[in-house]
């Protein structure tokens, strides 16, 4: 902006070698200019055509009047690229021969003046009479003059009445002889009446100060001051030291002094026992050091410009890999009418690494914008995502697992600190010549659901079902002997919850001839996994649940879902079978409906909880069950109606998460408040926050402390809640961004380092390091928080009981 003659360019290593402008060799930050002949540039355009780095400015080069063009190495990326082209002769001359600054010109002029300065004889100034131009009249008009003459009073009193109360009255001095009036004290009854209104005139007068010169007199007494200490003479000292009385005294206290001295050597008498009883600094009354330290930030203008980050997930097994999905910023009307969505920008999921903050490591292609996605706990190479159009998508990144691991150069060095790892990665990036034109690999999705049977609105939440059980079309729960995540659950504001069955049977062994025939039949394009020919657009959901109101048959739009059995850990000991080992259906076309595994020999699991919480777009919390009932009239499976409904939040629920430490404790965030629920307690929330000044847009429990959770707001701040410190307000508030916080995701890196990923509405991802106070639990914190929740449950039941008794009494 402001420099139309400058055109930023990206010079690859090949271009730098052709024109002898290699970075740090031919051009440096100090010697950054390079003149290139116009003929050489035109020859490079004719030779390499569109591959040439000068192709974007081909028209400018051809129309340039001079014979040589100036290319400048932009080491600080002032104009966005590593080089820029100067397209005018005037700008080229100014850069090569900068004009003299104003300061240099003044110095030269001053030197010329000094050279031409002539010595003149001194002439004393001549006194001239002052001529008035009327200013004294303005000064006189603006001056303040006293309109009323001041009155002088002289008041005297006898000495014995000093300090007595005084009352003043007005009296004409002409009525008294010699104009002298004695001020005698009397009781004024006007001051005993309460004054309701008073008319007072205010006049600005010079400041006055009252001072008293009389001292308070009581009675005379003698006083003496000693200036030097009184000491004994030498004779008196010798007599005192040789006396028997002193010897007897020393003999009597000698033993006690020895014991006291020994105790002082053994124990510190100045030790503070109260501080020793405290577990940490916060318990002893001091303020703990609570903060979220900025560690890293990621953004990509090419993929995230004018977009908001919708979901953030850490890679389960590889250190420093974080994955984000983005969607277009839409108003409420645009979200309702998704046909108006712009298709100019590509929908992708980006893989970032701590060790290369400038370039994504991997890109997942998406059919539409992604609202949410999750790694499979059985195989982290399998990723499931929900689209804005309601489809469910699967990716397989097993071919790129080694690339992601190589992005971490010190993954095996456990003893290396995080700061050293970041410094080492930065040095590696700076020391290695990276070609800016290199694109990260893009992975195409391997399976996508049938749009006819999927959600009609965006998929707002997605989860993998536990590996210990599976569901059939009636909602019955069976054991999963393979212990592989083969089922998904999704929800959408279209009032439906869908369960998806992903086939997980292993490919049978085939002879080599059959494999050759199979390779001839199925052609796999580049970068597309084999799973794409097993699961295609015919993928349909297994179970569909519609949430209804019991009395009015009103439908709810679920936005977030939370199942009790979703507590799982990612397996890293062995690599499990991924989706590229699915069974090919024995039909004419490979694109057929997915088949569910056989359950003839599986037993039903009766101790699995099938209840779940749902947060709706109207701010309601619904507690329901996914077990389906059989309709007596049609003999078809029908989803059960919900059991309880709670209305606390005034806006859409954006967070519904169970505590990592308590399976029955859940956090819900929506609008300007949040609430903590306990499963099985039907009276309501056990903890509800007051209305905050800003809207709460995201929330997450801490992974290391049971009593800590984080709340993101639309003003870019994060509320840090510590239930051990305060339960009525956040213990700390910290600003992270200038825009709305869209997602929070904590991660445990090691026992001494925890991170919190925070995304905002501008498409930026901030990695914050959690301080030791917020990451290390205190002693017995788990039991203390559990006791607090139990007390709140008892208090809630007590309040409900008192309310029932009052209603019964009022009815009587």
DRENTOR-251920 format. One record per residue (C-alpha): residue in one letter; x, z, y. Coordinates in steps of 0.2 Angstrom, whole numbers, plus 2048, in hexadecimal, padded with zeros to 3 digits. Example, Ala and Ser with C-alpha at 12.3 -4.5 7.8 and 13.67 -1.06 7.14 Angstrom:
BEGIN
A83E8277EA S8448247FB 
END
This chain:
BEGIN
X800800800 X8077FB811 X8157F0809 X80D7DF804 X81E7D7802 X8237E27F3 X81D7DE7E1 X8217EB7D4 X8287E47C3 X82C7EA7B2 X83D7E37AC X83F7E4799 X8517E6792 X8517D378E X84E7CF7A1 X85B7DB7A7 X8687D379C X8637C17A2 X8657C57B4 X8737D27B3 X8687E17BA X86A7ED7AC X8657FF7B1 X87380B7B4 X8807FD7B1 X87D7EF7BD X8707F87C8 X87080B7CC X8668167D7 X8738157E5 X8778027E3 X8657FC7DF X8657EB7E7 X8677DB7DD X8667C97E4 X85F7BC7D7 X85F7A97DA X84E7A17DB X8547937CF X8587A07C2 X8477A87C3 X83E7977C2 X8497927B3 X8447A37AB X8327A07AE X83378E7A7 X83C795797 X8337A4793 X8227A079C X8167AF79A X8237B9791 X82D7BA7A1 X82C7CA7AC X82B7BF7BB X81B7B67B5 X80F7C27BF X8187BD7CF X81B7AA7CB X8117A47DA X81B7B07E6 X82C7AA7DF X8277977E0 X8217997F2 X8307A47F8 X83A79B806 X84B7A1802 X85879D7F5 X85A7AF7EF X84E7BD7EB X8517CF7ED X84D7DA7DE X84E7ED7E0 X8507FA7D2 X8438077D5 X84B8177CC X83D8237D3 X82F8177CE X8298177E1 X81F8087DE X81A80B7CC X8268017C2 X8398017BF X83D7F27CB X8347E97D9 X8367D87E1 X8377D57F4 X82D7C67F9 X8337C380B X8437BF814 X8407CC822 X83D7DA815 X84D7D480B X8587D581B X8507E6820 X8557ED80F X8667E580E X86A7E9820 X85F7F7826 X85C7F7839 X864805843 X859814845 X85381B855 X860829854 X86F81E852 X869813861 X86782386C X879828867 X88081786C X87781787C X87D828880 X88F82387C X88D814888 X88681F895 X89582B893 X8A181D895 X8998168A5 X8968278AC X89D8298BE X8A28398C6 X89783D8D6 X89B84B8E2 X89085B8E2 X88385B8F0 X87A86C8F2 X86786C8F2 X85E86C903 X851879907 X84087190C X83187A913 X82387E907 X814873909 X80387A904 X7F886E8FA X7E987A8F7 X7EF8838E7 X7EF8958EF X7DC8938F2 X7D98908DF X7E489F8DB X7DA8AA8E7 X7C98A48E0 X7CF8A78CE X7D68B88D2 X7CB8C88CE X7C78D48DC X7BE8E48DB X7AE8E38E4 X7AA8F68E4 X7B69038EB X7BD90F8DE X7B89218DF X7C592F8DD X7C093F8D4 X7CB94F8D4 X7C595C8C7 X7CD96D8C6 X7C997C8BA X7CE98D8B7 X7DB98F8A9 X7D099B89F X7C398D89D X7CF980896 X7C8978887 X7B597C88A X7A896E889 X7A5964899 X79595C8A0 X7969508AF X78794D8BB X7859428CB X78494A8DC X7869458EE X79694B8F5 X78F94B907 X783959902 X7919658FE X79D96D90B X7AF96690B X7A99598FE X7AE9658F0 X7A39688E2 X7A69748D4 X7A396D8C2 X79A97B8B9 X7959798A7 X7829798A2 X777973893 X771961895 X76195E88B X76294B88D X76F94B87F X764953873 X757944873 X75B936867 X75F926871 X75691786B X75B90A878 X76790A887 X76B8FE895 X77D8FD898 X7878F38A4 X7988ED89F X7A68EA8AB X7B88E58A7 X7C58F18AE X7D78F48AC X7DC8FE89D X7DE9118A0 X7E691E895 X7E2931895 X7F093E892 X7F0950892 X7FE95A89A X7F896C896 X7FE975886 X7F297F87B X7F699187F X7F399F873 X7FF9AE875 X8119B0879 X81D9B386A X82F9B3866 X8379A485C X8489A1855 X85199384D X860994842 X86C985843 X87A98B837 X879992825 X87E9A4823 X88C9A6817 X8959B580F X8A69BA814 X8B59B9808 X8B59CC805 X8A29CB802 X8A49BD7F5 X8B19C67EB X8A79D67EB X8989CC7E5 X8A19C37D7 X8AA9D27D1 X89A9DD7D0 X8939E37BF X8819DD7C4 X8869CB7C5 X88F9CC7B4 X8809D47AC X8759C67B3 X8809B87AD X8819C079C X86E9C179A X86A9AF79F X8799A6797 X8709A3786 X86199C78E X86B990799 X87498A789 X864986780 X85D97D790 X86C973791 X86B96E77F X859969780 X85D95E78F X86A955785 X85E952776 X84F94D780 X84C945790 X84295179B X83C9437A7 X835938799 X82393379D X81893778D X80992E794 X81291E795 X818920783 X80692277D X801911784 X802902779 X8068F6787 X8088F579A X7F68F279D X7F0902793 X7FB90D79F X7F39077AE X7FF8F97B3 X7F88E77B5 X7FD8DB7A7 X8068CB7AA X7F88BF7A6 X7FA8AC7A9 X7F989B7A2 X80A8927A5 X80A87F7A7 X814877799 X810865798 X80485879F X7FE847799 X7F58387A1 X7F482679E X7EC81B7AC X7EA80C7A1 X7DF815795 X7D882479F X7D581D7B0 X7C48227B7 X7C082A7A6 X7BE83C7A1 X7C5844791 X7B7849785 X7C1851777 X7D2858773 X7D985C762 X7EB86275C X7F285A74D X7F086673F X802864737 X80E85C744 X815866752 X81285F764 X80585275F X7F5853769 X7E7846768 X7DA843776 X7CA838778 X7C3832788 X7B282B78E X7AC82379E X7A682F7AB X79382C7AC X7858337B6 X77683A7AD X76C8297B0 X77B81F7A9 X77C82A79A X769827796 X76B814798 X77C81178F X7797FE790 X7807FF7A2 X79180679C X7A07FC7A1 X7A97F3793 X7B97EF79E X7C37FD797 X7C87FF785 X7C180F77B X7D0817773 X7D682876C X7E882C772 X7F6836768 X80283F774 X812847770 X81B855779 X82B84B777 X82583C780 X81984078E X81982E795 X813824786 X806827779 X80C827767 X7FD81F75F X7EC818765 X7DC81775A X7D180975E X7BE80E760 X7AE804760 X7A880E76F X7AD81D779 X7B082D76E X7A783D773 X7AF848765 X7BA846756 X7C2851749 X7D185173C X7CD85372A X7D3863724 X7D685C713 X7E184E719 X7E684E72B X7E983B72B X7D683972A X7CC83A73B X7BA83A73E X7B283674F X7A1835757 X79D826763 X793825773 X78781976A X78482575C X78F81E74E X79C828744 X7AD820742 X7BC824736 X7CE821738 X7DD82272C X7EE824734 X7F8828724 X803818727 X808820738 X80B832732 X81E82F731 X81E828743 X81583774A X821843741 X830839748 X82983C759 X82F84E757 X84284D756 X844860753 X835863748 X84086B73A X84A876746 X83F885746 X84B890750 X84C88475F X84288A76E X834880776 X83D87E786 X84D87777D X84286B773 X83A865783 X84B86378C X85285A77D X84484E77D X84584A78F X85884778D X85583C77F X848832789 X854831798 X86382C78D X85A81E783 X85580E78B X84280C788 X83A7FC78A X82B7FF795 X8217F078D X8217F877C X80F7FC776 X80B80A76B X80380575A X7F080375A X7E680874A X7D6801747 X7C780B740 X7C580A72D X7B380E72C X7A480F738 X792814734 X783809734 X77C809746 X76A80773F X76B818736 X776822742 X77282C751 X76982475F X77282E76D X78583376E X78C83D760 X79184D76A X79885875C X7A085474B X7A686073D X7AD85E72B X7A486871E X7AE875714 X7B786E705 X7AF87B6F9 X79E8736F9 X7948636FB X78285F700 X7768546F7 X76784B6FF X75C85A6FD X769865706 X76E86F6F6 X77F8756F6 X78B8716E7 X79D8756E4 X7AB8686E9 X7B88696DB X7C385C6E4 X7C58686F3 X7C58586FE X7BB85770E X7AE84A70A X7A084E715 X79D84E728 X78F856733 X78B84F744 X77E853752 X777849760 X76A84C76E X75F840765 X75885075C X76184C74C X76F854741 X777848734 X78184C725 X78D83E71F X79483C70E X7A583470D X7AA82D6FC X7B98366F5 X7BB82F6E3 X7CC8296DE X7D08176DA X7D18136C7 X7E180D6C0 X7E27FA6BF X7EE7EE6B7 X7FA7E46C1 X7F07D46BE X7E07DC6C5 X7E97E26D4 X7EF7D16D8 X7DD7CA6D6 X7D77D86E1 X7E47D46EE X7DE7C26EE X7CC7C66F0 X7CE7D36FE X7D87CE70D X7DE7DD718 X7E27D872A X7F17E0732 X7F17F2737 X7E07F572E X7E0801720 X7D97FD70F X7CA809711 X7C27FC71D X7BC7F270E X7B4801706 X7AA809714 X7A27FD721 X7937FC72C X78880071D X78D81371E X77E81D71F X77B830721 X77683B712 X76B84871B X76184772B X75A857733 X74E857742 X74C86774C X73A86B750 X73287975A X72788474E X717885758 X718875763 X72286A758 X72D866766 X73E85E762 X74F865768 X75E85B76D X76D863764 X77D86176E X78986D765 X787874753 X79088374A X790886737 X796896730 X7A088E722 X7AB88472E X7B989072E X7C7886725 X7DA884726 X7E4874725 X7EE871715 X80086C717 X80786F706 X80385E6FE X7FC84E704 X7EB84C6FE X7E283B6F9 X7DC832709 X7CE82670B X7D9817706 X7D681C6F4 X7C381A6F4 X7BA8126E5 X7B58006E8 X7A37FE6E3 X7A07F26D5 X7957E66DE X7967D46E4 X79B7D96F6 X7A77E76FA X79C7EB709 X78F7F6701 X788807704 X793816701 X79081F6F0 X7908326EE X79A83A6E0 X79183F6D0 X78A8516D0 X7858526BE X79285F6B9 X7928696CA X78A87A6CC X78087F6DB X78888C6E7 X77C8996EC X7878A46F7 X78B897704 X782899715 X77888A71A X77389172B X77A88A73B X77888C74E X77487E759 X77687C76C X76A870774 X76B866784 X75E87178C X76988178A X76088877B X76889076C X75F88C75C X76389474B X75D88A73C X76188572A X766874723 X75D877711 X74F86A710 X73E86E70A X7328636FF X72285E708 X7138626FE X709853703 X717845703 X72384D6F6 X731848701 X73F853708 X73C85A719 X748864724 X743876728 X73D87B739 X749887742 X748899741 X74D8A0752 X74F899763 X7578A2772 X75789C784 X7658A378F X76E895796 X76788A7A3 X77187A7A0 X778870791 X78287A784 X794873785 X79C880779 X796888769 X7A588F760 X7A689D753 X7B48AA755 X7C38A774A X7C48B9745 X7B18BD743 X7A68B0739 X7968B7740 X79B8B8753 X7988A875D X79C8A376F X790898779 X79489078A X788887795 X7838867A7 X7898957B1 X78A8A17A3 X7908A4792 X78A8AF783 X7918B7773 X7858B7764 X7868C0754 X77E8B7745 X7708C273D X76C8CA74E X75B8C3753 X7598CD763 X7648C176D X7768C0774 X7808D0772 X78A8CB782 X7848C0790 X78E8BD7A0 X7878BD7B1 X7848AD7BB X7958A67C1 X79989D7D1 X79E88D7C8 X7978847B9 X79F8887A8 X7A48787A0 X7AE87D791 X7B388C786 X7BE891778 X7C38A176E X7D58A676D X7DD8A375D X7E88B375D X7DE8C0766 X7CC8C5760 X7C78CB772 X7CD8BC77C X7C58AC780 X7C689E78E X7B9897799 X7BB8867A2 X7B28837B2 X7AD8747BD X7B88797CB X7C88777C1 X7CA88A7BE X7CB8937AD X7C48A47AA X7CE8AF79E X7C38BC796 X7CB8CB78D X7BE8D7786 X7CB8E5784 X7CD8E5797 X7BC8E079F X7AB8DB798 X7A28D77A8 X7AE8CB7B1 X7BD8C17AC X7CE8CA7AB X7D78BB7B3 X7D38AB7BD X7DF89C7BD X7DD88B7C5 X7E387C7BA X7DC86C7C2 X7D38667D1 X7C585E7C7 X7B98657B9 X7C086C7A9 X7B986279B X7C186978B X7CB878785 X7D6878775 X7E2886770 X7F0884763 X7FC89075B X80E88875B X817897755 X8168AA755 X81E8AB766 X81689B76E X804896770 X7FC88877A X7EC884782 X7E7872785 X7DC86F794 X7D585E799 X7CC85A7A9 X7C084D7B0 X7CE8427B8 X7D583E7A6 X7E484A7A7 X7E9855799 X7F286579D X7FC86F790 X7FD882795 X80888F78C X7FE89F789 X8078AF78F X80C8BC783 X7FE8C8789 X7F18BC784 X7F88B6774 X7FE8C676C X7F18D2766 X7F28E5769 X7F28F175B X7E08F3753 X7D98E675F X7CF8DE751 X7C78EF74C X7C48F375F X7BB8E2762 X7B18E4752 X7AB8F5758 X7A78EF769 X79B8E1761 X7938EE756 X7908F9765 X7888EB76E X77D8E775F X7778F975E X7738F9771 X7698E976F X75F8F0761 X75C90076B X7568F777A X74A8EC76F X7438FC767 X740904778 X7388F577E X72C8F576F X728907771 X724905783 X7198F6780 X70F900772 X70E90E77F X70790378C X6FB8FB780 X6F490C77C 
END
